[in-house]
Amino acid sequence: MANLSFSYSKMSTYKECPQKYKFRYILKIPEKPKYYFAFGTALHKVMEFMYANLKPPFPPLEETLKFFRLDWQKTSFAEKGYASAQKELEGYEEGVKIIEAYYKKHEKDIFNPLSTEFRTTQEVDGLSIISIVDRIDYLGEGKVSILDYKTGKTVKREPDQLLMYQKLMSQSPQLLKLVQTKDPSVEKVDVANLLFYYLPKLDEQIYTPAPKEEIDIFWQGVLKVADNIKAEKFSATPSELACKFCDYKDLCPVWKNKKAEDFAQVNAEEKSLSPLEALAKKIDELGTLQTDLTKLKQEVIKEMQTLKLQRHFGKEYNVVLDEQEHLSFADEQAVIDLLRKEKLLNKTLVPTIETIEDLFKNEQVTLEQKKALGALAKKIKTCDLKILKDI
């Protein structure tokens, strides 16, 4: 039995909606053209054109703009997915501005990438995995930098994409041979960093490689997705936003079973609420969310501690374990008596855990006083999450 043909795009589509995967990859029903895909593809071609001959400096700006113009003119605005010729023209002009800005920033760079549009197919764990990497830079001593261009309105960190790159490129025989043309003594490729280059703002985001434990967890998820595909598990996972913009909704059995009407009914019910009723509903939702948040945070903390991860990434957010130590006093009266005896009570205003902890940092409190206070205390470790938004 042939290995399952697989890629990051296929996995991403399946995780979005297994039914959508079936329409796109099993039944091979084409989707409508999307202007943002056409725009991104055109700029990727330009980047490949600029770096492809591997002999810096870049081709002249005029030559690159001509390449972009001729490639852009190969298809009509409708084929690209633009709503009108005017919208297509606006897209073209935006592309010209991005190329000119890129030249202004990088034209003098003496740069020789190892590869552009690096394409490879690897047989791994029963999967035939297709990879296309926009650019690979050689850093010496077997180390490579993986770069992916982004052209959308915003750039989001795609942890699955980064982990897939790291997993596959570090064990790619084809990439190893390419590296050995630069350095024959290299026996193993080392992915030193991974970059997302956001072309509209010329912003380069650099990520360090994930630890082996994180790669292993990710790969188990990849294999689970592949097993579900092999088992032909293609149940739809509907949501109002995803279904609204899905090209396959008119074919989807879930949508046909009055799912759209269900969504419309929910919206109508919300619009019929009075201002006070709407506020009361939001208050209840806030309370529920707070309860769910506390529970979810504890689950995330527990799983990260089990997996020995200090930091982990989602698609739009990342979290860092924030471990702290606090004091606990079994005999509160003994603490009050000691504070009064040592004339420290006036330094705490109102004796609380926080104000007493501050005494240990107070230079006016003697070492002997701190030792006496510490003898009554027990240290308790707590753990919280710092939730950070990816830029």
C-alpha positions in Angstrom: 0.0 0.0 0.0 1.4 3.4 -1.0 2.2 5.9 1.7 -0.3 8.6 2.3 0.5 11.8 0.4 0.8 14.5 3.1 1.8 18.1 3.6 1.4 21.0 6.1 -1.4 22.4 4.0 -3.3 19.1 4.0 -2.9 18.8 7.7 -4.0 22.4 8.3 -7.1 21.8 6.1 -8.1 18.6 7.9 -7.7 20.3 11.3 -9.9 23.1 10.1 -12.6 20.8 8.9 -12.3 17.1 7.9 -15.3 17.5 5.5 -13.5 20.3 3.7 -10.4 18.1 3.4 -12.6 15.5 1.7 -14.0 17.9 -0.8 -10.6 19.4 -1.7 -8.2 16.4 -1.6 -10.4 13.3 -2.0 -13.1 14.5 -4.4 -10.8 17.1 -5.9 -13.5 19.8 -6.2 -11.8 23.1 -7.0 -12.3 26.2 -4.8 -13.0 29.6 -6.1 -9.9 31.7 -6.9 -8.8 33.9 -4.0 -7.1 37.2 -4.7 -4.9 37.0 -1.6 -3.5 33.7 -2.8 -2.8 35.1 -6.3 -1.1 38.2 -4.7 1.0 36.0 -2.4 2.0 33.6 -5.2 3.1 36.6 -7.4 5.3 38.0 -4.6 6.8 34.6 -3.9 7.8 34.3 -7.6 9.5 37.7 -7.4 11.5 36.7 -4.3 12.6 33.5 -6.1 13.5 35.6 -9.2 15.7 37.9 -7.2 17.6 35.2 -5.4 17.5 32.4 -8.0 20.8 32.9 -9.9 22.7 32.8 -6.5 25.0 35.5 -7.8 24.5 38.8 -5.9 23.7 41.6 -6.2 20.1 41.4 -7.0 18.9 41.8 -10.6 18.2 45.6 -11.2 15.0 46.9 -9.8 13.6 47.7 -13.3 14.2 44.1 -14.4 12.4 42.7 -11.3 9.5 45.0 -11.7 9.2 43.9 -15.4 9.2 40.3 -14.3 6.4 41.1 -11.8 4.4 42.9 -14.4 4.7 40.2 -17.1 3.8 37.5 -14.6 0.9 39.5 -13.3 -0.5 40.0 -16.8 -0.7 36.2 -17.5 -4.1 35.9 -15.8 -7.3 38.1 -15.7 -8.6 39.8 -12.6 -11.4 37.1 -12.4 -8.9 34.3 -12.6 -6.9 35.8 -9.8 -10.1 36.2 -7.7 -10.4 40.0 -7.7 -13.9 41.5 -7.8 -13.0 44.0 -10.6 -10.2 45.2 -12.8 -9.8 48.2 -10.5 -9.2 46.0 -7.4 -6.7 44.0 -9.4 -4.9 47.2 -10.3 -4.8 48.2 -6.7 -3.2 44.8 -5.9 -0.6 45.3 -8.6 0.3 48.7 -7.3 0.6 47.4 -3.8 3.0 44.7 -5.1 5.1 47.3 -6.8 5.4 49.3 -3.6 6.5 46.2 -1.6 9.1 45.3 -4.2 10.5 48.8 -4.3 10.6 48.9 -0.5 12.3 45.5 -0.3 15.0 46.7 -2.8 15.6 49.9 -0.8 16.2 47.8 2.3 18.1 44.8 0.9 19.7 45.8 -2.5 23.2 46.2 -1.0 23.0 42.9 0.9 25.8 40.6 -0.3 23.8 37.5 0.1 23.9 34.0 -1.3 21.1 31.7 -0.2 21.6 28.0 -0.2 18.3 27.4 -2.0 15.1 29.1 -3.1 11.7 27.3 -3.4 13.4 24.1 -2.0 11.0 21.2 -2.8 11.4 17.8 -1.4 9.3 14.6 -0.7 10.2 12.5 2.3 9.0 9.1 3.3 8.4 9.3 7.1 6.4 6.9 9.3 4.1 5.8 6.4 3.7 9.3 5.0 4.9 10.7 1.8 5.4 14.3 2.9 5.8 17.1 0.4 7.6 20.3 1.6 8.3 23.6 -0.2 10.5 26.0 1.7 10.7 29.6 0.4 14.4 30.1 1.2 17.2 28.3 3.0 20.3 30.1 4.1 23.5 28.3 5.0 25.2 29.6 8.2 28.2 27.3 8.3 29.1 24.2 10.3 26.0 22.4 9.1 23.6 25.0 10.4 20.8 26.4 8.2 18.1 29.1 8.5 14.6 28.4 7.2 12.7 31.4 5.9 9.1 31.6 4.9 7.6 34.7 3.2 4.2 36.0 4.4 2.1 38.4 2.4 -1.3 38.6 4.2 -2.8 41.6 6.0 -1.3 40.3 9.3 1.4 37.7 10.0 0.6 35.0 12.5 2.9 32.5 13.9 2.0 29.0 12.6 3.5 26.6 15.2 2.6 23.5 13.2 4.3 25.0 10.1 7.5 25.8 12.0 7.6 22.4 13.7 7.0 20.6 10.4 9.9 22.6 8.8 12.2 21.8 11.7 11.3 18.1 11.8 11.6 17.5 8.0 14.5 19.7 7.1 16.7 18.4 9.9 16.5 14.9 8.5 16.2 15.7 4.8 18.7 13.6 2.7 18.2 16.1 -0.2 19.0 19.1 2.0 22.0 17.3 3.5 23.5 16.8 0.0 22.9 20.4 -0.8 24.7 21.5 2.4 27.6 19.1 1.6 28.1 21.0 -1.7 29.2 23.9 0.6 30.8 21.8 3.3 31.6 18.2 2.5 32.5 17.3 6.1 28.9 17.9 7.4 27.1 14.7 8.4 23.9 16.2 9.8 21.8 19.3 9.1 21.1 21.5 12.1 18.1 23.9 11.8 19.5 26.9 13.7 16.5 29.2 13.4 13.2 29.7 11.5 12.0 33.0 10.2 8.7 34.5 9.0 9.4 37.4 6.7 6.3 39.7 6.5 6.8 41.4 3.1 4.2 44.2 3.4 6.1 45.7 6.4 9.6 44.2 5.8 9.3 42.7 9.3 11.4 39.6 10.1 10.3 37.4 12.9 12.9 34.9 14.1 12.1 31.8 16.1 14.5 29.4 17.9 14.1 25.7 17.3 11.7 23.8 19.5 13.1 21.2 22.0 12.8 17.5 21.1 10.0 16.9 23.5 7.8 19.5 21.7 8.7 18.0 18.3 7.7 14.6 19.5 4.4 15.8 20.8 3.7 17.6 17.6 4.6 14.6 15.5 2.2 12.4 17.4 -0.5 14.9 16.5 0.6 14.6 12.8 0.3 10.9 12.9 -3.1 11.0 14.5 -4.4 13.3 11.7 -2.9 10.9 9.1 -4.6 7.9 10.8 -7.9 9.7 10.8 -7.5 10.4 7.1 -6.6 6.8 6.4 -9.7 5.7 8.4 -11.8 8.1 6.2 -13.0 10.1 9.2 -14.4 13.1 7.4 -17.1 14.5 9.7 -17.7 18.2 9.4 -16.7 20.5 12.2 -19.0 23.5 11.5 -18.8 27.0 12.9 -20.6 30.2 11.8 -17.4 32.0 10.6 -15.8 29.0 8.9 -18.9 27.9 7.2 -19.8 31.4 6.0 -16.7 31.7 3.9 -16.4 28.0 2.8 -16.6 27.4 -0.9 -18.1 23.9 -0.2 -21.0 24.9 2.0 -23.6 24.3 -0.7 -22.3 20.7 -1.0 -21.9 20.1 2.7 -24.5 17.9 4.4 -24.2 19.8 7.7 -24.9 23.2 6.0 -27.8 21.7 4.0 -29.4 20.4 7.2 -30.5 23.9 8.0 -27.2 24.8 9.8 -27.4 28.2 8.2 -30.9 28.7 9.5 -29.7 27.7 12.9 -27.0 30.4 12.8 -29.5 33.0 11.6 -32.0 32.1 14.4 -29.3 32.6 17.0 -28.5 36.0 15.6 -32.1 37.0 15.5 -32.7 36.0 19.1 -29.7 38.1 20.2 -31.0 41.1 18.3 -34.4 40.8 20.0 -33.0 41.2 23.5 -33.6 44.5 25.4 -30.4 46.4 26.5 -30.8 45.2 30.1 -31.4 41.6 29.0 -28.4 41.8 26.7 -26.2 43.2 29.6 -27.5 40.4 31.9 -26.6 37.8 29.3 -23.1 39.3 28.9 -22.6 39.2 32.7 -23.5 35.5 32.8 -21.2 34.9 29.9 -18.4 36.7 31.7 -18.9 34.6 34.8 -18.9 31.4 32.8 -15.8 32.5 30.9 -14.0 33.3 34.1 -14.8 29.9 35.5 -13.8 28.2 32.3 -10.6 30.3 32.1 -9.5 29.3 35.6 -10.2 25.6 34.8 -8.5 25.8 31.5 -5.4 27.6 32.9 -5.0 24.8 35.5 -5.2 22.2 32.8 -2.6 24.0 30.6 -0.3 24.4 33.6 -0.6 20.7 34.6 0.1 19.5 31.0 3.1 21.8 30.6 4.5 20.7 33.9 4.0 17.0 32.9 5.7 17.6 29.5 8.4 19.7 31.2 7.7 22.7 29.0 8.5 26.3 30.3 7.0 27.9 27.2 4.6 26.8 24.4 2.9 28.4 21.4 -0.5 28.4 19.9 -1.3 29.9 16.6 -1.9 33.4 17.9 -0.8 33.3 21.5 2.0 31.8 23.6 2.2 31.1 27.3 5.0 31.1 29.8 4.9 29.3 33.2 5.2 31.9 35.9 6.4 30.0 39.0 6.4 31.8 42.3 6.9 31.2 46.0 4.6 32.6 48.7 4.7 32.3 52.5 2.0 30.6 54.6 1.6 31.1 58.3 -0.2 28.4 60.3 -0.3 30.5 63.6 -1.5 34.0 62.6 -1.6 35.2 66.3 2.1 34.2 66.8 3.0 36.3 63.7 1.0 39.3 65.1 2.7 38.9 68.6 6.2 38.8 66.9 5.5 41.8 64.8 4.3 43.7 67.9 7.3 42.6 69.9 9.8 43.5 67.2 8.0 46.9 66.6 7.4 45.9 63.0 3.6 46.1 63.1 3.6 49.7 62.0 5.6 48.8 58.9 2.9 46.5 57.6 0.0 48.9 57.8 -2.5 46.0 57.7 -0.8 42.6 58.2 -1.4 40.5 55.1 0.7 37.8 53.3 1.8 40.5 50.8 2.8 43.1 53.4 4.6 40.6 55.6 6.5 39.3 52.6 7.6 42.8 51.9 9.3 42.9 55.3 11.8 40.4 54.0 12.8 43.0 51.4 12.9 45.9 53.8 16.4 47.0 54.6 15.3 48.5 57.9 14.3 45.1 59.1 17.2 43.3 60.8 18.5 39.9 59.7 17.5 38.5 63.2 14.0 39.8 62.8 13.7 38.3 59.3 15.0 34.9 60.7 12.4 35.0 63.6 9.6 35.8 61.1 10.8 33.1 58.7 10.7 30.5 61.4 7.0 30.9 61.6 6.5 30.7 57.9 6.2 27.8 55.4 7.0 28.4 51.7 4.2 27.4 49.2 4.9 27.2 45.5 2.3 28.5 43.1 2.2 28.5 39.3 0.4 30.8 36.9 0.5 31.5 33.2 1.7 34.6 31.4 -0.4 34.7 28.2 1.2 36.7 25.4 -0.2 37.7 22.0 2.0 36.8 19.1 2.8 39.9 17.0 
